[in-house]
Amino acid sequence: MMPAEGRIVLAAPPGRVSVGRDARMRVVAEIPAGEAVLEDPLPRYETNKLRIRFTVGSWLVLTTEDRPSALHKHLMRKSESDDAERAQA
């Protein structure tokens, strides 16, 4: 999973997931930003969970290997940037 401008990209290796297979990842889905958002469901706690929340009300939980993961750090920077923009307005 990786956030991209205007969309969320999901990638997976062919076949089973195993060590070293990440080099052969292929995009399996692209979710437009208007259909879903990536969020940290427990931002005050250091967990290995993230959530893709869809506008239709469903959601998908992602488990990361690292705590905090690069995705968690991305969300924290985005939140700080959004807060700074709101403060300037």
PDB file of N, CA, C and O in Angstrom:
ATOM      1  N   MET A   1       0.841  -1.161   0.000  1.00  0.00           N
ATOM      2  CA  MET A   1       0.000   0.000   0.000  1.00  0.00           C
ATOM      3  C   MET A   1       0.883   1.219   0.000  1.00  0.00           C
ATOM      4  O   MET A   1       1.862   1.301   0.742  1.00  0.00           O
ATOM      5  N   MET A   2       0.523   2.176  -0.850  1.00  0.00           N
ATOM      6  CA  MET A   2       1.250   3.440  -0.838  1.00  0.00           C
ATOM      7  C   MET A   2       0.305   4.572  -1.206  1.00  0.00           C
ATOM      8  O   MET A   2      -0.497   4.446  -2.131  1.00  0.00           O
ATOM      9  N   PRO A   3       0.402   5.677  -0.479  1.00  0.00           N
ATOM     10  CA  PRO A   3      -0.404   6.831  -0.855  1.00  0.00           C
ATOM     11  C   PRO A   3       0.225   7.492  -2.076  1.00  0.00           C
ATOM     12  O   PRO A   3       1.449   7.561  -2.194  1.00  0.00           O
ATOM     13  N   ALA A   4      -0.599   7.965  -2.959  1.00  0.00           N
ATOM     14  CA  ALA A   4      -0.132   8.669  -4.152  1.00  0.00           C
ATOM     15  C   ALA A   4      -1.038   9.879  -4.342  1.00  0.00           C
ATOM     16  O   ALA A   4      -2.113   9.952  -3.747  1.00  0.00           O
ATOM     17  N   GLU A   5      -0.617  10.804  -5.148  1.00  0.00           N
ATOM     18  CA  GLU A   5      -1.400  12.013  -5.386  1.00  0.00           C
ATOM     19  C   GLU A   5      -2.769  11.647  -5.943  1.00  0.00           C
ATOM     20  O   GLU A   5      -2.874  11.135  -7.058  1.00  0.00           O
ATOM     21  N   GLY A   6      -3.815  11.909  -5.170  1.00  0.00           N
ATOM     22  CA  GLY A   6      -5.183  11.690  -5.638  1.00  0.00           C
ATOM     23  C   GLY A   6      -5.674  10.260  -5.609  1.00  0.00           C
ATOM     24  O   GLY A   6      -6.748   9.968  -6.134  1.00  0.00           O
ATOM     25  N   ARG A   7      -4.902   9.347  -4.999  1.00  0.00           N
ATOM     26  CA  ARG A   7      -5.340   7.946  -4.968  1.00  0.00           C
ATOM     27  C   ARG A   7      -4.545   7.146  -3.939  1.00  0.00           C
ATOM     28  O   ARG A   7      -3.505   7.586  -3.449  1.00  0.00           O
ATOM     29  N   ILE A   8      -5.057   5.975  -3.630  1.00  0.00           N
ATOM     30  CA  ILE A   8      -4.364   5.002  -2.786  1.00  0.00           C
ATOM     31  C   ILE A   8      -4.039   3.823  -3.699  1.00  0.00           C
ATOM     32  O   ILE A   8      -4.918   3.307  -4.389  1.00  0.00           O
ATOM     33  N   VAL A   9      -2.784   3.398  -3.702  1.00  0.00           N
ATOM     34  CA  VAL A   9      -2.342   2.317  -4.581  1.00  0.00           C
ATOM     35  C   VAL A   9      -2.063   1.076  -3.743  1.00  0.00           C
ATOM     36  O   VAL A   9      -1.340   1.131  -2.748  1.00  0.00           O
ATOM     37  N   LEU A  10      -2.645  -0.041  -4.160  1.00  0.00           N
ATOM     38  CA  LEU A  10      -2.400  -1.326  -3.503  1.00  0.00           C
ATOM     39  C   LEU A  10      -1.574  -2.195  -4.437  1.00  0.00           C
ATOM     40  O   LEU A  10      -1.888  -2.319  -5.621  1.00  0.00           O
ATOM     41  N   ALA A  11      -0.516  -2.795  -3.902  1.00  0.00           N
ATOM     42  CA  ALA A  11       0.355  -3.654  -4.698  1.00  0.00           C
ATOM     43  C   ALA A  11       0.548  -4.977  -3.969  1.00  0.00           C
ATOM     44  O   ALA A  11       0.422  -5.049  -2.746  1.00  0.00           O
ATOM     45  N   ALA A  12       0.853  -6.015  -4.728  1.00  0.00           N
ATOM     46  CA  ALA A  12       1.071  -7.339  -4.154  1.00  0.00           C
ATOM     47  C   ALA A  12       2.019  -8.122  -5.051  1.00  0.00           C
ATOM     48  O   ALA A  12       2.074  -7.889  -6.259  1.00  0.00           O
ATOM     49  N   PRO A  13       2.769  -9.055  -4.458  1.00  0.00           N
ATOM     50  CA  PRO A  13       3.632  -9.902  -5.282  1.00  0.00           C
ATOM     51  C   PRO A  13       2.801 -10.980  -5.968  1.00  0.00           C
ATOM     52  O   PRO A  13       1.713 -11.313  -5.500  1.00  0.00           O
ATOM     53  N   PRO A  14       3.300 -11.523  -7.065  1.00  0.00           N
ATOM     54  CA  PRO A  14       2.579 -12.640  -7.678  1.00  0.00           C
ATOM     55  C   PRO A  14       2.645 -13.860  -6.758  1.00  0.00           C
ATOM     56  O   PRO A  14       3.706 -14.157  -6.209  1.00  0.00           O
ATOM     57  N   GLY A  15       1.565 -14.547  -6.586  1.00  0.00           N
ATOM     58  CA  GLY A  15       1.557 -15.724  -5.723  1.00  0.00           C
ATOM     59  C   GLY A  15       1.585 -15.364  -4.254  1.00  0.00           C
ATOM     60  O   GLY A  15       1.047 -14.333  -3.851  1.00  0.00           O
ATOM     61  N   ARG A  16       2.205 -16.204  -3.458  1.00  0.00           N
ATOM     62  CA  ARG A  16       2.247 -16.016  -2.004  1.00  0.00           C
ATOM     63  C   ARG A  16       3.240 -14.945  -1.604  1.00  0.00           C
ATOM     64  O   ARG A  16       4.218 -14.689  -2.306  1.00  0.00           O
ATOM     65  N   VAL A  17       2.975 -14.320  -0.459  1.00  0.00           N
ATOM     66  CA  VAL A  17       3.885 -13.323   0.094  1.00  0.00           C
ATOM     67  C   VAL A  17       4.992 -14.052   0.844  1.00  0.00           C
ATOM     68  O   VAL A  17       4.721 -14.908   1.686  1.00  0.00           O
ATOM     69  N   SER A  18       6.244 -13.707   0.534  1.00  0.00           N
ATOM     70  CA  SER A  18       7.378 -14.298   1.232  1.00  0.00           C
ATOM     71  C   SER A  18       8.555 -13.322   1.169  1.00  0.00           C
ATOM     72  O   SER A  18       8.484 -12.300   0.487  1.00  0.00           O
ATOM     73  N   VAL A  19       9.616 -13.636   1.871  1.00  0.00           N
ATOM     74  CA  VAL A  19      10.789 -12.770   1.922  1.00  0.00           C
ATOM     75  C   VAL A  19      11.364 -12.607   0.513  1.00  0.00           C
ATOM     76  O   VAL A  19      11.498 -13.579  -0.230  1.00  0.00           O
ATOM     77  N   GLY A  20      11.696 -11.381   0.162  1.00  0.00           N
ATOM     78  CA  GLY A  20      12.307 -11.107  -1.133  1.00  0.00           C
ATOM     79  C   GLY A  20      11.348 -10.936  -2.287  1.00  0.00           C
ATOM     80  O   GLY A  20      11.777 -10.637  -3.401  1.00  0.00           O
ATOM     81  N   ARG A  21      10.058 -11.118  -2.052  1.00  0.00           N
ATOM     82  CA  ARG A  21       9.091 -11.022  -3.148  1.00  0.00           C
ATOM     83  C   ARG A  21       8.677  -9.578  -3.424  1.00  0.00           C
ATOM     84  O   ARG A  21       8.042  -9.299  -4.441  1.00  0.00           O
ATOM     85  N   ASP A  22       9.036  -8.652  -2.520  1.00  0.00           N
ATOM     86  CA  ASP A  22       8.605  -7.269  -2.703  1.00  0.00           C
ATOM     87  C   ASP A  22       9.191  -6.649  -3.967  1.00  0.00           C
ATOM     88  O   ASP A  22       8.618  -5.697  -4.498  1.00  0.00           O
ATOM     89  N   ALA A  23      10.305  -7.157  -4.459  1.00  0.00           N
ATOM     90  CA  ALA A  23      10.896  -6.631  -5.696  1.00  0.00           C
ATOM     91  C   ALA A  23      10.007  -6.906  -6.909  1.00  0.00           C
ATOM     92  O   ALA A  23      10.134  -6.240  -7.937  1.00  0.00           O
ATOM     93  N   ARG A  24       9.124  -7.868  -6.793  1.00  0.00           N
ATOM     94  CA  ARG A  24       8.243  -8.216  -7.919  1.00  0.00           C
ATOM     95  C   ARG A  24       6.809  -7.750  -7.714  1.00  0.00           C
ATOM     96  O   ARG A  24       5.887  -8.280  -8.334  1.00  0.00           O
ATOM     97  N   MET A  25       6.619  -6.762  -6.850  1.00  0.00           N
ATOM     98  CA  MET A  25       5.275  -6.246  -6.592  1.00  0.00           C
ATOM     99  C   MET A  25       4.656  -5.689  -7.871  1.00  0.00           C
ATOM    100  O   MET A  25       5.340  -5.125  -8.725  1.00  0.00           O
ATOM    101  N   ARG A  26       3.363  -5.862  -7.972  1.00  0.00           N
ATOM    102  CA  ARG A  26       2.576  -5.331  -9.089  1.00  0.00           C
ATOM    103  C   ARG A  26       1.375  -4.593  -8.508  1.00  0.00           C
ATOM    104  O   ARG A  26       0.823  -5.006  -7.489  1.00  0.00           O
ATOM    105  N   VAL A  27       0.972  -3.506  -9.152  1.00  0.00           N
ATOM    106  CA  VAL A  27      -0.224  -2.780  -8.733  1.00  0.00           C
ATOM    107  C   VAL A  27      -1.433  -3.666  -8.992  1.00  0.00           C
ATOM    108  O   VAL A  27      -1.630  -4.153 -10.105  1.00  0.00           O
ATOM    109  N   VAL A  28      -2.245  -3.872  -7.951  1.00  0.00           N
ATOM    110  CA  VAL A  28      -3.444  -4.693  -8.083  1.00  0.00           C
ATOM    111  C   VAL A  28      -4.720  -3.864  -7.999  1.00  0.00           C
ATOM    112  O   VAL A  28      -5.785  -4.310  -8.427  1.00  0.00           O
ATOM    113  N   ALA A  29      -4.610  -2.639  -7.440  1.00  0.00           N
ATOM    114  CA  ALA A  29      -5.790  -1.764  -7.356  1.00  0.00           C
ATOM    115  C   ALA A  29      -5.351  -0.330  -7.125  1.00  0.00           C
ATOM    116  O   ALA A  29      -4.345  -0.069  -6.466  1.00  0.00           O
ATOM    117  N   GLU A  30      -6.121   0.591  -7.678  1.00  0.00           N
ATOM    118  CA  GLU A  30      -5.942   2.014  -7.415  1.00  0.00           C
ATOM    119  C   GLU A  30      -7.291   2.554  -6.978  1.00  0.00           C
ATOM    120  O   GLU A  30      -8.281   2.431  -7.699  1.00  0.00           O
ATOM    121  N   ILE A  31      -7.327   3.152  -5.796  1.00  0.00           N
ATOM    122  CA  ILE A  31      -8.574   3.662  -5.229  1.00  0.00           C
ATOM    123  C   ILE A  31      -8.524   5.185  -5.295  1.00  0.00           C
ATOM    124  O   ILE A  31      -7.660   5.798  -4.668  1.00  0.00           O
ATOM    125  N   PRO A  32      -9.439   5.806  -6.047  1.00  0.00           N
ATOM    126  CA  PRO A  32      -9.451   7.272  -6.116  1.00  0.00           C
ATOM    127  C   PRO A  32      -9.667   7.890  -4.734  1.00  0.00           C
ATOM    128  O   PRO A  32     -10.384   7.337  -3.900  1.00  0.00           O
ATOM    129  N   ALA A  33      -9.036   9.046  -4.505  1.00  0.00           N
ATOM    130  CA  ALA A  33      -9.127   9.723  -3.204  1.00  0.00           C
ATOM    131  C   ALA A  33     -10.571  10.038  -2.825  1.00  0.00           C
ATOM    132  O   ALA A  33     -10.891  10.095  -1.638  1.00  0.00           O
ATOM    133  N   GLY A  34     -11.445  10.244  -3.797  1.00  0.00           N
ATOM    134  CA  GLY A  34     -12.843  10.531  -3.494  1.00  0.00           C
ATOM    135  C   GLY A  34     -13.618   9.330  -2.990  1.00  0.00           C
ATOM    136  O   GLY A  34     -14.741   9.478  -2.508  1.00  0.00           O
ATOM    137  N   GLU A  35     -13.037   8.139  -3.091  1.00  0.00           N
ATOM    138  CA  GLU A  35     -13.719   6.916  -2.667  1.00  0.00           C
ATOM    139  C   GLU A  35     -13.232   6.369  -1.330  1.00  0.00           C
ATOM    140  O   GLU A  35     -13.924   5.576  -0.691  1.00  0.00           O
ATOM    141  N   ALA A  36     -12.030   6.795  -0.901  1.00  0.00           N
ATOM    142  CA  ALA A  36     -11.480   6.251   0.342  1.00  0.00           C
ATOM    143  C   ALA A  36     -10.406   7.183   0.879  1.00  0.00           C
ATOM    144  O   ALA A  36      -9.872   8.030   0.163  1.00  0.00           O
ATOM    145  N   VAL A  37     -10.107   7.003   2.162  1.00  0.00           N
ATOM    146  CA  VAL A  37      -9.056   7.785   2.805  1.00  0.00           C
ATOM    147  C   VAL A  37      -8.229   6.855   3.678  1.00  0.00           C
ATOM    148  O   VAL A  37      -8.765   5.948   4.315  1.00  0.00           O
ATOM    149  N   LEU A  38      -6.913   7.084   3.705  1.00  0.00           N
ATOM    150  CA  LEU A  38      -6.024   6.347   4.588  1.00  0.00           C
ATOM    151  C   LEU A  38      -5.975   7.084   5.915  1.00  0.00           C
ATOM    152  O   LEU A  38      -5.788   8.300   5.941  1.00  0.00           O
ATOM    153  N   GLU A  39      -6.142   6.362   7.020  1.00  0.00           N
ATOM    154  CA  GLU A  39      -6.130   7.009   8.320  1.00  0.00           C
ATOM    155  C   GLU A  39      -5.521   6.097   9.371  1.00  0.00           C
ATOM    156  O   GLU A  39      -5.491   4.875   9.223  1.00  0.00           O
ATOM    157  N   ASP A  40      -5.040   6.717  10.428  1.00  0.00           N
ATOM    158  CA  ASP A  40      -4.548   6.003  11.595  1.00  0.00           C
ATOM    159  C   ASP A  40      -5.728   5.918  12.560  1.00  0.00           C
ATOM    160  O   ASP A  40      -6.148   6.947  13.087  1.00  0.00           O
ATOM    161  N   PRO A  41      -6.278   4.724  12.811  1.00  0.00           N
ATOM    162  CA  PRO A  41      -7.462   4.625  13.657  1.00  0.00           C
ATOM    163  C   PRO A  41      -7.193   4.954  15.127  1.00  0.00           C
ATOM    164  O   PRO A  41      -8.124   5.262  15.871  1.00  0.00           O
ATOM    165  N   LEU A  42      -5.936   4.892  15.548  1.00  0.00           N
ATOM    166  CA  LEU A  42      -5.573   5.180  16.947  1.00  0.00           C
ATOM    167  C   LEU A  42      -4.375   6.125  16.959  1.00  0.00           C
ATOM    168  O   LEU A  42      -3.285   5.722  17.364  1.00  0.00           O
ATOM    169  N   PRO A  43      -4.553   7.373  16.526  1.00  0.00           N
ATOM    170  CA  PRO A  43      -3.400   8.270  16.360  1.00  0.00           C
ATOM    171  C   PRO A  43      -2.652   8.602  17.644  1.00  0.00           C
ATOM    172  O   PRO A  43      -1.489   8.999  17.582  1.00  0.00           O
ATOM    173  N   ARG A  44      -3.271   8.454  18.784  1.00  0.00           N
ATOM    174  CA  ARG A  44      -2.593   8.781  20.049  1.00  0.00           C
ATOM    175  C   ARG A  44      -1.753   7.625  20.588  1.00  0.00           C
ATOM    176  O   ARG A  44      -1.044   7.777  21.583  1.00  0.00           O
ATOM    177  N   TYR A  45      -1.836   6.475  19.930  1.00  0.00           N
ATOM    178  CA  TYR A  45      -1.114   5.298  20.379  1.00  0.00           C
ATOM    179  C   TYR A  45      -0.201   4.809  19.268  1.00  0.00           C
ATOM    180  O   TYR A  45      -0.523   4.951  18.089  1.00  0.00           O
ATOM    181  N   GLU A  46       0.933   4.237  19.638  1.00  0.00           N
ATOM    182  CA  GLU A  46       1.856   3.709  18.650  1.00  0.00           C
ATOM    183  C   GLU A  46       1.473   2.261  18.352  1.00  0.00           C
ATOM    184  O   GLU A  46       1.839   1.345  19.088  1.00  0.00           O
ATOM    185  N   THR A  47       0.734   2.070  17.265  1.00  0.00           N
ATOM    186  CA  THR A  47       0.309   0.724  16.869  1.00  0.00           C
ATOM    187  C   THR A  47       0.850   0.418  15.480  1.00  0.00           C
ATOM    188  O   THR A  47       1.452   1.272  14.829  1.00  0.00           O
ATOM    189  N   ASN A  48       0.628  -0.790  15.048  1.00  0.00           N
ATOM    190  CA  ASN A  48       1.016  -1.165  13.693  1.00  0.00           C
ATOM    191  C   ASN A  48      -0.220  -1.272  12.790  1.00  0.00           C
ATOM    192  O   ASN A  48      -0.196  -1.992  11.791  1.00  0.00           O
ATOM    193  N   LYS A  49      -1.287  -0.566  13.135  1.00  0.00           N
ATOM    194  CA  LYS A  49      -2.541  -0.617  12.382  1.00  0.00           C
ATOM    195  C   LYS A  49      -2.803   0.689  11.634  1.00  0.00           C
ATOM    196  O   LYS A  49      -2.555   1.779  12.150  1.00  0.00           O
ATOM    197  N   LEU A  50      -3.302   0.555  10.428  1.00  0.00           N
ATOM    198  CA  LEU A  50      -3.814   1.663   9.623  1.00  0.00           C
ATOM    199  C   LEU A  50      -5.151   1.217   9.070  1.00  0.00           C
ATOM    200  O   LEU A  50      -5.478   0.030   9.098  1.00  0.00           O
ATOM    201  N   ARG A  51      -5.919   2.159   8.572  1.00  0.00           N
ATOM    202  CA  ARG A  51      -7.231   1.812   8.032  1.00  0.00           C
ATOM    203  C   ARG A  51      -7.459   2.571   6.734  1.00  0.00           C
ATOM    204  O   ARG A  51      -7.161   3.760   6.627  1.00  0.00           O
ATOM    205  N   ILE A  52      -7.996   1.857   5.749  1.00  0.00           N
ATOM    206  CA  ILE A  52      -8.516   2.500   4.548  1.00  0.00           C
ATOM    207  C   ILE A  52     -10.023   2.552   4.764  1.00  0.00           C
ATOM    208  O   ILE A  52     -10.689   1.518   4.802  1.00  0.00           O
ATOM    209  N   ARG A  53     -10.558   3.772   4.907  1.00  0.00           N
ATOM    210  CA  ARG A  53     -11.993   3.958   5.155  1.00  0.00           C
ATOM    211  C   ARG A  53     -12.649   4.428   3.864  1.00  0.00           C
ATOM    212  O   ARG A  53     -12.290   5.467   3.309  1.00  0.00           O
ATOM    213  N   PHE A  54     -13.617   3.645   3.398  1.00  0.00           N
ATOM    214  CA  PHE A  54     -14.322   3.933   2.154  1.00  0.00           C
ATOM    215  C   PHE A  54     -15.541   4.811   2.417  1.00  0.00           C
ATOM    216  O   PHE A  54     -16.141   4.745   3.490  1.00  0.00           O
ATOM    217  N   THR A  55     -15.900   5.626   1.443  1.00  0.00           N
ATOM    218  CA  THR A  55     -17.030   6.545   1.602  1.00  0.00           C
ATOM    219  C   THR A  55     -18.357   5.805   1.755  1.00  0.00           C
ATOM    220  O   THR A  55     -19.321   6.384   2.256  1.00  0.00           O
ATOM    221  N   VAL A  56     -18.432   4.551   1.340  1.00  0.00           N
ATOM    222  CA  VAL A  56     -19.668   3.778   1.476  1.00  0.00           C
ATOM    223  C   VAL A  56     -19.847   3.220   2.888  1.00  0.00           C
ATOM    224  O   VAL A  56     -20.853   2.575   3.184  1.00  0.00           O
ATOM    225  N   GLY A  57     -18.854   3.476   3.768  1.00  0.00           N
ATOM    226  CA  GLY A  57     -18.978   3.035   5.159  1.00  0.00           C
ATOM    227  C   GLY A  57     -18.152   1.812   5.509  1.00  0.00           C
ATOM    228  O   GLY A  57     -17.994   1.505   6.691  1.00  0.00           O
ATOM    229  N   SER A  58     -17.626   1.112   4.536  1.00  0.00           N
ATOM    230  CA  SER A  58     -16.795  -0.055   4.842  1.00  0.00           C
ATOM    231  C   SER A  58     -15.353   0.386   5.064  1.00  0.00           C
ATOM    232  O   SER A  58     -14.991   1.522   4.756  1.00  0.00           O
ATOM    233  N   TRP A  59     -14.532  -0.514   5.599  1.00  0.00           N
ATOM    234  CA  TRP A  59     -13.139  -0.193   5.839  1.00  0.00           C
ATOM    235  C   TRP A  59     -12.294  -1.455   5.776  1.00  0.00           C
ATOM    236  O   TRP A  59     -12.798  -2.575   5.865  1.00  0.00           O
ATOM    237  N   LEU A  60     -11.018  -1.242   5.621  1.00  0.00           N
ATOM    238  CA  LEU A  60     -10.049  -2.322   5.516  1.00  0.00           C
ATOM    239  C   LEU A  60      -8.893  -1.983   6.454  1.00  0.00           C
ATOM    240  O   LEU A  60      -8.343  -0.885   6.373  1.00  0.00           O
ATOM    241  N   VAL A  61      -8.517  -2.902   7.339  1.00  0.00           N
ATOM    242  CA  VAL A  61      -7.413  -2.670   8.270  1.00  0.00           C
ATOM    243  C   VAL A  61      -6.126  -3.218   7.660  1.00  0.00           C
ATOM    244  O   VAL A  61      -6.092  -4.327   7.128  1.00  0.00           O
ATOM    245  N   LEU A  62      -5.073  -2.412   7.750  1.00  0.00           N
ATOM    246  CA  LEU A  62      -3.749  -2.811   7.291  1.00  0.00           C
ATOM    247  C   LEU A  62      -2.848  -2.964   8.510  1.00  0.00           C
ATOM    248  O   LEU A  62      -2.921  -2.158   9.438  1.00  0.00           O
ATOM    249  N   THR A  63      -2.010  -3.979   8.517  1.00  0.00           N
ATOM    250  CA  THR A  63      -1.042  -4.184   9.585  1.00  0.00           C
ATOM    251  C   THR A  63       0.342  -3.947   9.003  1.00  0.00           C
ATOM    252  O   THR A  63       0.719  -4.563   8.006  1.00  0.00           O
ATOM    253  N   THR A  64       1.097  -3.052   9.629  1.00  0.00           N
ATOM    254  CA  THR A  64       2.438  -2.739   9.146  1.00  0.00           C
ATOM    255  C   THR A  64       3.470  -3.548   9.914  1.00  0.00           C
ATOM    256  O   THR A  64       3.188  -4.061  10.997  1.00  0.00           O
ATOM    257  N   GLU A  65       4.664  -3.661   9.352  1.00  0.00           N
ATOM    258  CA  GLU A  65       5.727  -4.402  10.024  1.00  0.00           C
ATOM    259  C   GLU A  65       6.441  -3.545  11.051  1.00  0.00           C
ATOM    260  O   GLU A  65       6.920  -4.060  12.060  1.00  0.00           O
ATOM    261  N   ASP A  66       6.518  -2.239  10.809  1.00  0.00           N
ATOM    262  CA  ASP A  66       7.239  -1.328  11.695  1.00  0.00           C
ATOM    263  C   ASP A  66       6.275  -0.488  12.506  1.00  0.00           C
ATOM    264  O   ASP A  66       5.139  -0.249  12.097  1.00  0.00           O
ATOM    265  N   ARG A  67       6.750  -0.036  13.680  1.00  0.00           N
ATOM    266  CA  ARG A  67       5.980   0.878  14.517  1.00  0.00           C
ATOM    267  C   ARG A  67       6.876   2.034  14.909  1.00  0.00           C
ATOM    268  O   ARG A  67       7.867   1.791  15.596  1.00  0.00           O
ATOM    269  N   PRO A  68       6.616   3.232  14.540  1.00  0.00           N
ATOM    270  CA  PRO A  68       5.649   3.644  13.535  1.00  0.00           C
ATOM    271  C   PRO A  68       6.202   3.365  12.142  1.00  0.00           C
ATOM    272  O   PRO A  68       7.410   3.440  11.919  1.00  0.00           O
ATOM    273  N   SER A  69       5.340   3.055  11.239  1.00  0.00           N
ATOM    274  CA  SER A  69       5.739   2.751   9.867  1.00  0.00           C
ATOM    275  C   SER A  69       5.935   4.042   9.077  1.00  0.00           C
ATOM    276  O   SER A  69       5.601   5.130   9.547  1.00  0.00           O
ATOM    277  N   ALA A  70       6.476   3.907   7.884  1.00  0.00           N
ATOM    278  CA  ALA A  70       6.629   5.061   6.994  1.00  0.00           C
ATOM    279  C   ALA A  70       5.255   5.653   6.679  1.00  0.00           C
ATOM    280  O   ALA A  70       5.126   6.866   6.512  1.00  0.00           O
ATOM    281  N   LEU A  71       4.240   4.811   6.598  1.00  0.00           N
ATOM    282  CA  LEU A  71       2.878   5.301   6.338  1.00  0.00           C
ATOM    283  C   LEU A  71       2.351   6.104   7.526  1.00  0.00           C
ATOM    284  O   LEU A  71       1.699   7.130   7.336  1.00  0.00           O
ATOM    285  N   HIS A  72       2.624   5.649   8.746  1.00  0.00           N
ATOM    286  CA  HIS A  72       2.228   6.412   9.933  1.00  0.00           C
ATOM    287  C   HIS A  72       2.912   7.778   9.925  1.00  0.00           C
ATOM    288  O   HIS A  72       2.279   8.797  10.202  1.00  0.00           O
ATOM    289  N   LYS A  73       4.200   7.792   9.608  1.00  0.00           N
ATOM    290  CA  LYS A  73       4.945   9.051   9.567  1.00  0.00           C
ATOM    291  C   LYS A  73       4.380   9.976   8.492  1.00  0.00           C
ATOM    292  O   LYS A  73       4.282  11.186   8.701  1.00  0.00           O
ATOM    293  N   HIS A  74       4.010   9.412   7.346  1.00  0.00           N
ATOM    294  CA  HIS A  74       3.396  10.196   6.272  1.00  0.00           C
ATOM    295  C   HIS A  74       2.105  10.845   6.767  1.00  0.00           C
ATOM    296  O   HIS A  74       1.870  12.028   6.519  1.00  0.00           O
ATOM    297  N   LEU A  75       1.272  10.081   7.463  1.00  0.00           N
ATOM    298  CA  LEU A  75       0.017  10.620   7.973  1.00  0.00           C
ATOM    299  C   LEU A  75       0.257  11.699   9.029  1.00  0.00           C
ATOM    300  O   LEU A  75      -0.473  12.689   9.074  1.00  0.00           O
ATOM    301  N   MET A  76       1.276  11.520   9.880  1.00  0.00           N
ATOM    302  CA  MET A  76       1.580  12.535  10.888  1.00  0.00           C
ATOM    303  C   MET A  76       2.029  13.835  10.223  1.00  0.00           C
ATOM    304  O   MET A  76       1.594  14.915  10.623  1.00  0.00           O
ATOM    305  N   ARG A  77       2.901  13.741   9.205  1.00  0.00           N
ATOM    306  CA  ARG A  77       3.344  14.947   8.492  1.00  0.00           C
ATOM    307  C   ARG A  77       2.174  15.629   7.800  1.00  0.00           C
ATOM    308  O   ARG A  77       2.067  16.855   7.815  1.00  0.00           O
ATOM    309  N   LYS A  78       1.288  14.827   7.187  1.00  0.00           N
ATOM    310  CA  LYS A  78       0.123  15.383   6.499  1.00  0.00           C
ATOM    311  C   LYS A  78      -0.787  16.094   7.495  1.00  0.00           C
ATOM    312  O   LYS A  78      -1.300  17.173   7.201  1.00  0.00           O
ATOM    313  N   SER A  79      -0.989  15.506   8.660  1.00  0.00           N
ATOM    314  CA  SER A  79      -1.831  16.109   9.694  1.00  0.00           C
ATOM    315  C   SER A  79      -1.230  17.429  10.175  1.00  0.00           C
ATOM    316  O   SER A  79      -1.945  18.414  10.357  1.00  0.00           O
ATOM    317  N   GLU A  80       0.078  17.441  10.379  1.00  0.00           N
ATOM    318  CA  GLU A  80       0.745  18.672  10.807  1.00  0.00           C
ATOM    319  C   GLU A  80       0.634  19.753   9.739  1.00  0.00           C
ATOM    320  O   GLU A  80       0.417  20.922  10.055  1.00  0.00           O
ATOM    321  N   SER A  81       0.783  19.364   8.479  1.00  0.00           N
ATOM    322  CA  SER A  81       0.661  20.308   7.363  1.00  0.00           C
ATOM    323  C   SER A  81      -0.759  20.862   7.268  1.00  0.00           C
ATOM    324  O   SER A  81      -0.949  22.059   7.057  1.00  0.00           O
ATOM    325  N   ASP A  82      -1.757  19.986   7.424  1.00  0.00           N
ATOM    326  CA  ASP A  82      -3.166  20.411   7.397  1.00  0.00           C
ATOM    327  C   ASP A  82      -3.459  21.371   8.540  1.00  0.00           C
ATOM    328  O   ASP A  82      -4.173  22.357   8.356  1.00  0.00           O
ATOM    329  N   ASP A  83      -2.903  21.086   9.738  1.00  0.00           N
ATOM    330  CA  ASP A  83      -3.108  21.958  10.899  1.00  0.00           C
ATOM    331  C   ASP A  83      -2.493  23.330  10.648  1.00  0.00           C
ATOM    332  O   ASP A  83      -3.094  24.346  10.998  1.00  0.00           O
ATOM    333  N   ALA A  84      -1.300  23.376  10.044  1.00  0.00           N
ATOM    334  CA  ALA A  84      -0.637  24.651   9.749  1.00  0.00           C
ATOM    335  C   ALA A  84      -1.433  25.465   8.735  1.00  0.00           C
ATOM    336  O   ALA A  84      -1.539  26.685   8.860  1.00  0.00           O
ATOM    337  N   GLU A  85      -1.997  24.787   7.722  1.00  0.00           N
ATOM    338  CA  GLU A  85      -2.810  25.476   6.715  1.00  0.00           C
ATOM    339  C   GLU A  85      -4.080  26.062   7.356  1.00  0.00           C
ATOM    340  O   GLU A  85      -4.479  27.180   7.031  1.00  0.00           O
ATOM    341  N   ARG A  86      -4.710  25.309   8.262  1.00  0.00           N
ATOM    342  CA  ARG A  86      -5.911  25.807   8.948  1.00  0.00           C
ATOM    343  C   ARG A  86      -5.575  27.004   9.842  1.00  0.00           C
ATOM    344  O   ARG A  86      -6.375  27.931   9.960  1.00  0.00           O
ATOM    345  N   ALA A  87      -4.413  26.988  10.464  1.00  0.00           N
ATOM    346  CA  ALA A  87      -4.015  28.084  11.345  1.00  0.00           C
ATOM    347  C   ALA A  87      -3.756  29.368  10.557  1.00  0.00           C
ATOM    348  O   ALA A  87      -3.977  30.466  11.066  1.00  0.00           O
ATOM    349  N   GLN A  88      -3.289  29.231   9.316  1.00  0.00           N
ATOM    350  CA  GLN A  88      -3.035  30.396   8.478  1.00  0.00           C
ATOM    351  C   GLN A  88      -4.305  30.996   7.894  1.00  0.00           C
ATOM    352  O   GLN A  88      -4.329  32.174   7.538  1.00  0.00           O
ATOM    353  N   ALA A  89      -5.349  30.204   7.795  1.00  0.00           N
ATOM    354  CA  ALA A  89      -6.600  30.667   7.167  1.00  0.00           C
ATOM    355  C   ALA A  89      -7.390  31.598   8.062  1.00  0.00           C
ATOM    356  O   ALA A  89      -8.460  32.067   7.675  1.00  0.00           O
TER     357      ALA A  89
END
